[in-house]
């Protein structure tokens, strides 16, 4: 991929910058233990990946989506989640850990590109995460602003409107074919799939990115010209 033609990079946040699956598991495990239920990590993430998109249509705030997911887990596994349990997943989200290379890679990329977030999140929940990311983004597009969740094209179209750039000048970076690669490519955007780990918490989907990379450190190394000695 020739990065010279890109002026902006848009990023999925949770799963690409933030260790989404670790955050989910840490928040959901206590609920399952409280009701004497036991699933493997993969089983729990796959169940989440089935429940979440169902709760996103029609649109409702992500805080409510996460509460619906917790209640849905209870329905599938034979227990009734309390109100506190239903609210606990969203409450945990601002504390979910970043991947170790996230901050350094974003700081390096910021020196060359405009950077934006395109995320299935509420504004206030992202604000909690943003404090840990260490940079100021040129644009932040949330599902709350677009009134739609990826894989809807609406968040991507809003990003293009805010950035005021032609599509060929924007590269989208994400960890999900379902949420990121397929809808971005349908709009003519180039895409990078970051394959940090398995995709248990996202629905399987067909689609090929322009480039696959293992992490953001590798992205920064490829996207930036080598420094002169």
N, C-alpha and C positions, 0 to 999 in steps of 0.2 A: 504494500500500500504506500502511495506517495502522499505523505502528510502535508506537503507544502501547499496544497490547494485549500486546506481547511483553515477557517478563521475562528471557528468556535467548536467546542466539544460539549455535548450535552450528556449528562450522567443520570442513569438510574441510581438511586441512593441505597435502598435497603436490599442487600445482597451483593452490591457492587462496591460501595464505600463502607457500608456497615455490615457486620457479621449477623445478618438477618436470621439465619437458621439457628445459630447459637442463642441469640436473644429469644427467639420463639420457644426453643426447647427449655431454656431456663425458666421462662414464665409459665409454661404449660405443665411442666412436670409436677410442681407442687399441687396443682389442681387434680391431676390424675391420681397422685398418691393419696390425697385427702378422700378420694372416692374408691380407693383400692382397685385402681385400674392400672394396667401395665402394658405399654406398647414399646416396640423398638423405636429408635430415633427415626428410622426410615418410615415405619408405619405411621407414626404421629405426623411427620412432615407431609406424607402423601395424603393423609386425611385432611390436614390443613389446606393443602393445595387444591383439594376438591371443594371444601366448604367456602373458602374465601371468595372465589369468583361468583358463586351463587349469591352471596350476601351483598355483592356490589351492584346488582341490578334489581330494581331501578336504583339510581344513585342515592346513597345516603352517606353521611360523614364517615370517615374511616374509623373514628372512635366507635361508632355504632357497628360498623362492619366487624371489628374485632370482637365486640361483645357478642354479636351474632355467631361468630365462629366458635367462641367458648360454649355458648348454649348449644350449638350444633354438635360439638364434641360430646356433650352430655347426652344429647338425644341419640347419637350413634352408639355410644358406649353404655347407655342404660343408667344414667344418673341425671339429676337436675342441678345445674350450676346455680350458685347463689348470685345475687346482684353484685356483691363484692368480687366474686370470682370472675364474673362477666366483665367487670370494669378493670380488672387487674392487668390484662394483657396490654391495653393501651397505656395504662399508667407506667408500665415497665419500659415502654419503647424508647423514651429519651435516654435511658441508661444502657441501651444495647451497645456492645463494643464496636469500635472501628476495626477494620482489618489493619494489621501492623504497618502496611505500606501506604495507607490512604493519605495521611496528612502530608507526608514528604512528596508523594507523587503529585498531589493537587498543587502544592506550592511550586513545584518545578514547572508544571504545565501552565500555571497562571502567568508565568513570565512570558509565554509565547502566544497563548490562546485566550479568547473569551470563554468562560466556563459557565455552564448552566445546569440546573437540576430539573429533571422531569420525573416526578415521583408520585406514586399512588399513596398519598398521605394528606393529612389536614395541615393547615398552616401552623397551628400552635404546636402540633407534635413535631413537625420538622424544625421549628424554632428551638426545641429542646436538643435535637441532634446537632443543629448548626453550630451550637456553642463549642462542640468538640472538633469540628472539621478544620478550623484554623484559617479559613480564607473567606473573603467576601465574594459571592457568586455574582456574575453579571445579570443573571436572571434566575428566578426560582419559580417553577411551574408545578403546582400541586393539583391533585384530583379535585380538591375543594374549589380551586379557581376555575378549572376547566369544566366542573360539574360532570365529570366522567372519569373512569378508571382505564388505564392501559389494560388491554390492547386497543381500546378506542383510539382513533387518530386524534381526537380533540386535544389531549395534552401536548402532543407533538406539534400540531398546527398552532397552538398558542405560543409554544416556544419559538417557532419560526417568526411569528408576528412580533414577539418581544425582541428578538435578536435582530430583526430587520436584515436578514441575510438570505441570499438564494440558497436553495436546498443543497446544491453541490458544494457549498462552503461550510456545511455543518456535518459533523461526525457524531453519531450517537453511540454511547458506550453503556452496555448493560450485561446482566448475568442471566437473562431469561429469553429464550427464543419466543415464547408465548407473549410475554409482556413487552419486549423491547425489539428484538430483531425483526419479527414478522411485521408488526405495524409500522416500524420506521422504514423498512425496505419498501413497504407498499406505498409510501409517500415519496420515494425516491431518495431517501437518506442513506448514506454509507453507514455501516454498522461494524462495531467491534463486540464480540461476545467474550466476556471475561469468565473463564471456566474455573472459578475458584474451588468449587466442590460440586457434589451432585446437585441435581435440581429437584429434590424431593418436595419442596414446598411450592413448586410451580407446576402447572399442567404441562404434560408433554405436548410438543407442537412441532410442526414441520417448518423448516426454514434454514437457510444457510447465510451466515454473516459474511461480510467481506474479509474479516480477519478474526481468528481465534487467538486469545492470549491467556496466560495463566494468572496474571495479576496486573495491578496498576503500575508497579515498578517497571515491568517490561514495556507497558504502554508508554510510559514517560521516556524510557530509553530509546524507543523507536520514533516517537513523535517529536523529539527535540534534536536539533542539529548537534553534532559532537562539539564539545567545548575545546577551544584552541588552547594549546599548551602555553 
